[in-house]
């Protein structure tokens, strides 16, 4: 498997991510690896690419659960139900033939869905999915649910919601022909944060709004889930790399406190040391802190202190596995909203310097530090820059 992965990563230029991928996914149950919803337009426009990629990940021993989204079958007449079932059969068989031509393994799973006799909630036959995966088949979920023995059609949205709640896959990927969610200029939006404080500076293309509304509703019910919208062509990048190529949609809940002792300092230390690839000084948490902003799973943190009465951003870090997910931007928005006046510094080698230059109002580049600020007057700057530049470092090379 590792040899195949290395070959793939060489093609996409991500060889450094092999070990991270193996660490994150090795040993997890097969059914938890990925859940993929495929919209009908992908089958029509990019069937061969989709089939080739499914066959390739099969050769890696990976068999994601597939859902075909052929439009929601709500309130259909009997004739429309028959047509929908026929359409599902034709579409799934087309995909199966294409995958098998590429030497992949795939099958439709029938009678997977039913309703709970008491709650009437949608449930699925876990054992049947496991049997399919044990035979090295990529399962396609048949969209028919038995209610008191009577078959009913279920939408792809309902199936995905049920499966994500139950199996908690590492990745939930939605494939569309556009390759992501588009803005008003028909450009792919790299990420969307659908929390209450979502960034409204991005205007969606009108055709995308119904899809995004559904995804928002989906994530609202399962806030721990991230949805990746991408193309068949970029499916491998989304599965195997950190950043991928499409739209990453997540509910980033960033909280804050003024008391560092309320938080898990061990997890903050691990995050900072991983992000900076340095060792945090033992007495770091003995300092005074003004506000600590943090993501609830400690995947991102921003620590604000005070220098000469002005907020000073002492640490800003996001876990490497969250690179490109928009968490950093969500964290930054929280910090700058609370502290419009802000000063901070970074080493000349810090990869965030390009971002900092976009976000600052001024910068002084010294040999040891780049010092940035927002909304500060010249009178404030002179003593502040010197105080920030001479502040003792709290991270040491390993």
N, C-alpha and C positions, 0 to 999 in steps of 0.2 A: 504493500500500500504506500509506504513512504517513497519508494522509487517512482511510482506513478505520480504522486503528489509533487515530487521534486521536478519531474518533467513538465507538469502542468504549470507550476509556479515560475519556471524558467520562461514559459511562453508569455505569462502575464506580468513578469517582472516583480514577483513577490516572494522570492526564495526565502527571505528572512522570516516569513510568516508560517513556514511549515511546522516548526516546533510549537509555536503558539497554537496552531490549529490542532495538532495532535494532543496537546495538553488539555485543550478545552473540550474536545469531542471524543477522545479515545475512551472506550469503556462504558459510554452511556448506552442505555437500551436503544435498539435500532429504531423503534417507533418514536423516540424522542428527538431524533436527529433534525428533521425538517418536515414541515407541512407546507405544501405548495398548492395554491389555487391558480388555475389556468383559465383565463378568459377566452371566450370563443374566437376572438379576433386573432389570438396567437396561433391557434390551430390553423386558421385560414392563411395567415401571412408568413409564418415562420416554423412550419411543422418540422422540416428536416433539421433545422438547428436545434429545436427543442428535443427531438428524438436522439440526435447525436449526443447532446449533453446528458440526457437521462441515461443513455447507454454507457457513457464514460463514467459517471458516478456509480453506476452498477458495478463496473469493473473495479472500483475502489472499495466495493463491499458496502455501498450506501444505497438505501432504498427508501426515499422519502415518500410519504403518503400524499397522494394527488387528489385534488377536487376539481371537477370541471365546472366552470361557471358559464352556463348557457342561458343566462337571464333567470330571474326569480320566477318560479312556477306558482305564484300566488293567485288564488281564485280563478283557476282555469276551468273552462268547460270540459266535458268529457272528451270531445274531439280534440281540444287543445292539449289535454293531458296525453292522449295517444300520440299526437305529433311531437310533443316534447320528449317522450320516451324513445320514439323512433330517432329523433335528432341526437339524443344522448348515445344511443346504440351506434349510430353511424359515426359520430365524432370520436367516441372512445375506441371503436374498432380501427378507425383511421390512425389514431395515435399509437395503438398497440402494434399495428402492422409496421409503422415507421420505426418504432423503437426496436422491434425484433429484427428488422432488416439491418439495424446497426449492431446486432448481437446483444441487445439489452434484454432485461427480463421484466415483464409487466403483465398485470391481469386486473380485470374488474372484480371487485368483491361485492357480492350480493348479500342481502339480509344482514347487513352490518348494523343498521339503525333500527331502533324501536323506541317505544315510549315507556316510561316507568308506570306501572299499574296504579300507583297511588298519586304521584305528583304530576304525571303526564309529561314530565320533562323528557327531552330527547336524550337517549343513552345509546352507546355503541357497544358492539361485541368486540371487546378488547382481545379475547382469545383468538378470534378469527383473523384479526389483523396480524397478530403475532405469528399465527401459523403461516400466513402468506409470506411474511418477512423471513421466517425460518427456512422457507423454500427459496429464498433469494429472489423474491418478486417485488417489484414496485407496485403497491396497491392503488387502484383507482376506486374511490368510494362511490357505489351506486346510490343515486339520490332518492331512494324510496324507503320510507319508514313504515313499519307495521304498527298501526294503532288498533288495539283489540282485534288483531288478526286481519285488519283491512289495510291495504297499501295506500299510502299518501305520498305525494311528491314533496321533497324538502329542498329549500333553496340552498345554493352554495354557501351563502352568508351564514345560514343557520348551522350547516354542517361544520363550517370552519370554526364558528364560535364554540360549538359543543366540543370539538376535538381539541382546540387550544386549551379550553378550560380543564379538560380531563388529562391530556397527556403532557401539557406544558412543553411543547417542542422548543429546541434551542433556537430555531429560526422559523418564522412564519413569512413566507414569500408569496407575493401576488404578482403574477405575470400578466402584463398587458402589451399591446402592440406599440404603445407610445414609449415604452421603456422607463416609465416613471410617472410622476405627477407633474403636469406642465403649468407654467405660469402664463400670464396674458400674452407674453411674447413667444409662446410655444417652446420655451426652454425648460429643461428638466430641473426641478427644484431639488437640491441635494438632500434636504431634510425639512421635516415639519414637526414642530413641537405642539401637540394638541392639548396641552394643559390649559388651565384657565388664563394663564398669563402669556398665551401664545403670541408670537411675533406677527403683527398684522401688516408688516411692511411688504410681504409677498402677496401679490394678487394672483389668484388662481385663474386659469383659463376657464371660461364658463362650462365647457364640456367636462371638466374635472370635478366640478362642485358636487354632483350627486355621489360620485365615487368616494370623495374625501369625507362627505357627511356620513356615509356608511362606515368608513374606517374609523372615524371619530367615535361613532356610536359603539363600534366593536371594542375599541381601546378603553372607552369609558367603563365598559362592563368588565374588562380584563386589563387594568392599568399597568400590570407588570409586563405586558406583551409589547413587543415592537413589531411593526409591519414593514416589510421591505417591498416596494413596488418597483419592478424592473422588467427587462425584456428577456426573451429566451436566449438571446445572444450573450447576455451578461449574467446568466444564471450561475455559472461556475464562479465568477468573481464574487457574487453575493454569498454563495455558500462557503467559499474557502478563504476569502480575504476580509480584512477589517473594514475597509472603506467601500469596496464594491463600486457599482455604477448604477444608480437609480435614485429613488427617493426613500429615505429612512424616516419612518413616522413613529413617534414615541411620545408618551406622556412623561415628561421629565419633571418630577416633583422636587423642587429645590427648597429646602427649609433653612432656617437660620436660628442661631442662639448667641447669647452673649457669654454663656458659661461653658467653657471647654470641658469641664468635668461632667457635663451631661452627655457627652459623646464618647464613642469608643476610640480612645486615643491610639490604641494599638493598630486599628484599621486605618486611621488617618496617617500614622507613621508609615505603614506599608504602602499606602497609596502614594505618598509624597516621595518615598525612596524609589519606588518603581518608576514614577513619572520622571523624576530628575536623574535617575540612575546614580544617586549619591546617598550618603549616610546622613540621616538627620541627627543633630546633636542631642545627646541624652537629656539635657535640661531644657529642651525647646519649649515644652508645655508649661514650664514654670513662669513664662512671661505673662504680661498683661495683654489681653486680646479685646478688641472692641466688638467685633462680630465674626462669627464663623458661619459661612454658608456651606451647605453640604447636601448632596444627594443621599437619599435615605439608605442606599446600599453601599455608601462610601465609594461610589465610582467617580465622584468629583467633589472638590473642596476648594473654597476660597477663604483665606484667613486675612482679616483686616485688623491692623493695629492703629496706633495714632502717633504721629511725629509732629511736634510743635503745633498741636491742636488741629492738624489736618489728617484725614483718613489715609492710611498707608497700606496698600495691598502687599502683604508680606509673602503670601503663597497663593498660587493659582495652579491647580493640577486636575487633570482628567485621566482616568485609567486608560492604558493603551488600547484595551479591547473596545473602548467606547469612542475611539478616534473616528471622526467623521459622522457621528450620530447626532450632532447638534447639542449635546449636553454642555459642551464648553460655552456655546453661545448663550444657552439658557442661564447658565451660571453667571456669565458676564453681565447679562441684562439685569439679573437680580442685584448684583454688586453695584453697578452704575446707577440703577434706579434709586437705591438707598443712599448712595454716596456720589452725587454729581461732581463734587470736588474730590479728586483722587490723585495720588502720586504713587508710583511704583518703580521697580527696577528689574532688570534681568541681565544675565551674562550675555556677552556678544554672540555666544554659540547657541543661545536658546532658540529652538525652532519656532516659538510663538512670536518672535520679534516682528515678523511681517504682519501678523494680526494686530499686535500692539501698535504698530505704526499707523494702521488704518483707524484704530480706535482712539488714539491720543490727539491732543491739541498741540503738543510740543514734545521734543525729545532732545536730550543731550547725550552724545555718544562719547563716553570716556573709554580708556583702555581696559578698565576692569568691569565697568557697568554701563548699560544703556539705561538712562533715567527718563521716564515718561510721566506726563501729567495731563489732567483735564480740568478746565475751569479754574485755573489759578492765575492770580495777577503777578506781574513782574516783581512787585515788592515782596510777595510771599515766596517767590521761587528762589531767590538768592540764598536765604538761610536754609530752606527746605532741601535743595539739591545737595548742599554740603552735608546736611544731616543724614540724608538717605545714602549718599555715597560712602560715608564713613561708618555706617551701621555695620557691626560685625556680622559676617556670614554665619548661617546656621546649618549649612549643608557642606559636607566634606567629600572629596573624591574617595571612591572605594579602593 
